Amino acid sequence: MQVYSIDGITPVVDPTAYVHPTAVLIGDVIIGPGCYVGPNAALRGDFGRLILEEGANVQDTCVLHGFPGTDTVVEKDGHIGHGAVLHGCRIGRNALVGMNAVVMDGAEIGAESIVAACAFVKAAFKCEPRSMLVGSPAKFLREVSDKEIAWKSAGTATYQDLTNRCLSTMKQVEPLTEVEPDRPRMDVGEVKPKYKTEG
């Protein structure tokens, strides 16, 4: 792991979490149990505190940061998609922030909400639980359905399983020079993209 202390404050990573070796953790970062932090994610706790609660995931190339004296929090089972930026905000329990979305300072995303891919959530924005937020600036579209919450929760469960898979089987290797006969596929369950599901 690329982990750095600053001003005598060192990141904390629960032993049951997985942080990819190319991710960077600086300063006041707290990674809780069963969390996943993906390749090239940057969690810079050099001004404010960054907290990932149990079972949260922060995927590839995400950036978490905040102003001095603030907390940037991803609550339990939060799901932060590839390339998202969180700055001094709070993401509620079991909420999803889509790929390349930006959530700004003081924003509070309610539990079981979905922030659509590429959405821009303005500073100090607040929404109720189960909100579907879309656009730039992000606006409330409708309530998240039970089927969508089930889909989101299943996706998060695959990342929680990925944490365990990484801890137990991931290792750096040399690439093969050709595709082997009968090359196996990953066997990780039946979670599908949202457009292939109902509701």
C-alpha positions as a printed Julia matrix, in Angstrom:
199×3 Matrix{Float64}:
   0.0     0.0     0.0
   1.06    3.58   -0.63
   0.29    4.92    2.84
   1.71    8.19    4.17
   1.5     9.94    7.5
   1.48   13.73    7.65
   1.81   15.95   10.71
   2.04   12.76   12.77
  -1.37   11.43   11.64
  -1.31    7.97   10.01
  -4.09    6.28    8.01
  -5.95    3.41    9.67
  -6.94    0.32    7.65
  -8.95   -2.46    9.26
  -7.27   -5.86    8.68
 -10.42   -7.14    6.93
 -10.35   -4.3     4.36
  -8.57   -4.46    1.02
  -6.66   -1.46   -0.37
  -5.07   -1.96   -3.79
  -1.29   -1.33   -3.82
  -1.67    1.52   -6.31
  -4.2     3.4    -4.16
  -2.82    6.27   -2.08
  -3.84    6.99    1.52
  -2.55   10.15    3.17
  -3.01   11.28    6.76
  -6.41   11.26    8.47
  -8.0     8.35    6.61
 -10.01    5.64    8.4
 -10.92    2.5     6.42
 -13.42    0.28    8.23
 -14.04   -3.47    8.22
 -14.68   -5.23    4.92
 -14.08   -2.14    2.78
 -12.63   -2.18   -0.74
 -10.43    0.59   -2.17
  -9.64    0.13   -5.85
  -6.61    0.76   -8.06
  -5.38    4.37   -8.29
  -7.91    5.73   -5.82
  -6.6     8.76   -3.91
  -7.77    9.37   -0.34
  -6.06   12.58    0.81
  -6.65   13.19    4.49
  -4.15   16.06    4.58
  -6.82   18.68    5.44
 -10.06   16.96    6.54
 -10.89   13.46    7.82
 -11.97   10.69    5.41
 -14.02    7.78    6.75
 -15.19    4.61    5.02
 -17.63    2.71    7.2
 -18.07   -1.06    7.2
 -18.55   -2.71    3.81
 -18.14    0.46    1.74
 -16.29    0.43   -1.55
 -14.39    3.18   -3.37
 -13.53    2.08   -6.89
 -10.73    2.8    -9.37
  -9.49    6.41   -9.74
 -11.9     7.89   -7.19
 -10.75   10.98   -5.26
 -11.76   11.75   -1.67
 -10.71   15.02   -0.04
 -12.14   17.81    2.1
 -11.52   21.22    3.59
  -9.8    21.54    7.0
 -12.0    20.5     9.9
 -14.48   18.59    7.74
 -15.36   14.91    7.49
 -15.9    13.13    4.17
 -17.9    10.03    5.07
 -19.11    7.01    3.13
 -21.52    5.26    5.46
 -21.99    1.51    5.81
 -22.39   -0.34    2.49
 -21.82    2.84    0.48
 -20.84    2.22   -3.15
 -18.66    4.78   -4.95
 -18.34    4.12   -8.69
 -15.26    4.44  -10.89
 -13.83    7.93  -11.14
 -16.18    9.64   -8.69
 -15.02   12.65   -6.64
 -16.23   13.2    -3.06
 -15.24   16.46   -1.35
 -16.3    17.16    2.22
 -19.65   15.36    1.87
 -21.6    12.52    3.48
 -22.87    9.53    1.52
 -25.66    7.73    3.38
 -25.96    4.08    4.28
 -26.33    1.75    1.29
 -26.27    4.67   -1.18
 -24.62    4.57   -4.61
 -22.61    7.31   -6.29
 -22.3     6.57  -10.01
 -19.24    6.65  -12.22
 -17.59   10.06  -12.69
 -20.12   11.79  -10.43
 -18.99   14.69   -8.22
 -20.42   15.34   -4.75
 -19.37   18.68   -3.27
 -18.78   20.12    0.19
 -21.53   19.9     2.77
 -23.76   17.75    0.56
 -25.63   14.94    2.3
 -26.9    12.04    0.22
 -29.7    10.16    1.97
 -29.6     6.46    2.72
 -30.38    4.1    -0.18
 -30.16    6.95   -2.69
 -28.59    6.75   -6.14
 -26.51    9.55   -7.65
 -26.47    8.93  -11.41
 -23.25    8.6   -13.38
 -21.72   11.98  -14.28
 -24.08   13.88  -11.95
 -22.81   17.03  -10.21
 -24.14   17.48   -6.68
 -23.77   21.11   -5.54
 -22.33   22.17   -2.19
 -24.74   21.95    0.76
 -27.27   19.88   -1.26
 -29.36   17.57    0.91
 -31.78   14.85   -0.11
 -34.12   12.44    1.59
 -33.42    8.7     1.7
 -34.18    6.74   -1.48
 -33.66    9.72   -3.81
 -32.72    9.25   -7.47
 -30.48   12.21   -8.38
 -29.58   13.02  -11.98
 -28.01   15.83  -13.98
 -25.64   18.74  -13.61
 -26.53   20.25  -11.28
 -28.13   17.14   -9.8
 -31.86   17.25   -9.15
 -34.32   14.86   -7.56
 -35.93   12.75  -10.28
 -38.0    10.25   -8.28
 -37.9     7.79   -5.4
 -35.62    4.76   -5.77
 -37.64    1.56   -6.13
 -37.33   -1.58   -4.03
 -35.98   -3.42   -7.09
 -33.3    -0.75   -7.6
 -32.24   -0.99   -3.96
 -32.04   -4.77   -4.28
 -29.93   -4.36   -7.45
 -27.64   -1.85   -5.74
 -27.26   -4.06   -2.65
 -26.38   -7.07   -4.81
 -23.71   -5.03   -6.57
 -22.24   -3.9    -3.28
 -22.23   -7.49   -2.04
 -20.09   -8.45   -5.06
 -17.56   -5.8    -4.0
 -17.61   -7.09   -0.43
 -16.9   -10.53   -1.86
 -14.18   -8.97   -4.04
 -12.52   -7.69   -0.85
 -12.23  -11.28    0.37
 -11.12  -12.55   -3.05
  -8.38   -9.92   -3.21
  -7.17  -10.65    0.32
  -7.0   -14.38   -0.38
  -5.98  -14.75   -4.04
  -4.66  -11.54   -5.63
  -0.94  -11.52   -6.31
   1.38   -9.8    -8.73
   2.42  -12.1   -11.6
   4.0   -12.06  -15.04
   1.5   -12.11  -17.94
   1.02  -15.2   -20.08
   2.29  -14.91  -23.65
  -0.79  -16.52  -25.21
  -4.34  -17.46  -24.32
  -4.52  -20.94  -22.84
  -7.03  -23.48  -24.24
 -10.39  -23.51  -22.43
  -9.53  -20.31  -20.54
 -11.91  -20.05  -17.57
 -14.11  -17.03  -16.85
 -14.56  -15.34  -13.49
 -17.34  -17.04  -11.52
 -18.71  -14.26   -9.34
 -22.48  -14.54   -9.49
 -25.29  -13.11  -11.57
 -25.29   -9.33  -10.98
 -26.23   -7.58  -14.24
 -26.0    -3.97  -15.46
 -29.08   -1.97  -14.49
 -30.32   -1.67  -18.07
 -30.65   -5.47  -18.15
 -32.86   -5.54  -15.05
 -36.44   -4.5   -14.42
 -37.33   -1.42  -12.38
